[in-house]
Amino acid sequence: RNLLLDGPYSSSRINLGSYDTLLLIAGGIGITPILSVLQDSSLNRIGSVHLMWCIRNAKLRQYCIDIFKTYREKLPLKISIHLTSKTGTDEEMQDLSNPDQELIPGRPDRDKTFAEVHKEHKHSFHR
């Protein structure tokens, strides 16, 4: 199957459960509609869900830790969180460490991410 890169829409009209792999990308509070997508019951047929979330403040992640934990129990969910500006002390950053969520400094490299998903799942995809 192919990997489809599509959106955003006010509501999802695509049967997400018909794909083997999803790559979901959000910035800041744009995570809100993504959290709604992750509630879609058809996702239980998906082989892999990758979430890339870009935030300016690492503390924003704290609001979603429990929600992400719940979704990880139900879905094959890989989460990478990109911190686009350093905020707080090194001690505060250490307190925010979580083995289930990769915290990556700086902006994401979209091409690299697409290539990794493509390689991992051996799909062809359209941009």
C-alpha positions in Angstrom: 0.0 0.0 0.0 1.0 3.6 -0.4 1.5 6.2 2.3 -0.8 9.2 1.8 0.2 12.7 2.9 -2.9 14.8 3.1 -4.7 17.5 5.1 -5.5 19.5 7.1 -9.2 19.3 7.1 -11.9 20.5 9.6 -12.9 16.8 9.9 -11.4 13.6 8.7 -13.3 12.2 5.7 -10.6 9.6 5.1 -10.9 6.1 6.5 -7.6 6.2 8.4 -7.9 2.5 9.3 -7.4 1.6 5.6 -3.7 2.6 5.8 -0.9 0.5 7.3 1.0 3.6 8.5 0.1 7.1 9.6 2.5 10.1 10.0 0.8 12.8 12.0 2.4 16.2 12.3 1.3 19.0 14.7 2.7 22.3 16.0 1.9 23.7 19.5 -1.8 23.6 20.3 -2.3 22.1 16.9 -2.0 18.8 18.8 -5.6 19.1 19.7 -7.1 17.8 16.5 -4.4 15.1 16.3 -5.5 13.9 19.7 -9.0 13.6 18.3 -7.7 11.6 15.3 -5.9 9.2 17.7 -9.3 8.4 19.2 -10.6 7.0 15.9 -11.5 3.4 16.5 -10.4 2.4 13.0 -6.8 3.0 14.0 -6.7 -0.4 15.8 -6.1 -1.9 12.4 -3.1 0.3 11.7 0.4 -1.2 11.8 2.2 2.0 12.9 1.4 5.6 13.9 4.1 8.2 14.0 3.5 11.5 15.7 5.8 14.4 15.2 4.9 17.3 17.5 6.8 20.7 17.4 6.6 22.8 20.6 8.4 26.0 21.8 8.1 25.2 25.5 8.9 21.8 26.9 6.4 22.3 29.7 3.6 22.0 27.1 4.4 18.4 26.8 3.3 17.9 30.4 -0.3 18.4 29.5 -0.3 15.5 27.1 1.8 12.9 28.9 -1.1 10.9 30.4 -3.1 11.2 27.1 -0.1 9.9 25.1 0.3 7.0 27.6 -3.3 6.0 27.1 -2.9 6.0 23.3 0.4 4.1 23.5 -1.4 1.3 25.3 -3.9 1.0 22.4 -1.9 1.9 19.3 1.6 1.2 17.9 2.4 4.9 18.5 5.9 6.4 18.1 6.1 9.9 19.4 8.8 12.4 18.7 8.6 15.9 20.2 10.7 18.7 18.7 11.6 21.5 21.0 12.1 24.5 18.7 13.5 26.9 21.4 15.3 26.1 24.6 13.3 27.1 27.6 14.2 26.4 31.2 17.3 25.1 32.9 19.0 21.9 32.2 17.5 20.5 35.5 14.0 21.4 34.3 14.7 19.7 31.0 15.9 16.6 32.8 12.7 16.5 34.8 10.8 16.4 31.5 12.6 13.3 30.2 10.2 10.5 29.4 11.4 7.3 27.7 8.1 6.9 25.8 8.5 10.3 24.1 11.7 11.3 22.3 12.4 15.0 23.0 14.6 16.4 20.2 16.1 19.9 20.2 15.5 22.0 17.2 13.2 22.0 14.2 12.4 18.7 12.6 14.0 17.6 9.3 10.8 16.6 7.4 12.6 15.0 4.5 14.6 12.8 6.9 11.4 11.9 8.8 9.6 11.0 5.5 12.6 8.9 4.4 12.8 7.1 7.8 9.1 6.2 7.7 9.4 5.2 4.1 12.4 3.0 4.8 10.9 1.5 8.0 7.7 0.5 6.2 8.9 0.0 2.7 6.1 2.2 1.3 6.1 4.5 -1.6 4.5 7.8 -0.9 3.5 11.1 -2.5 4.3 14.6 -1.3 
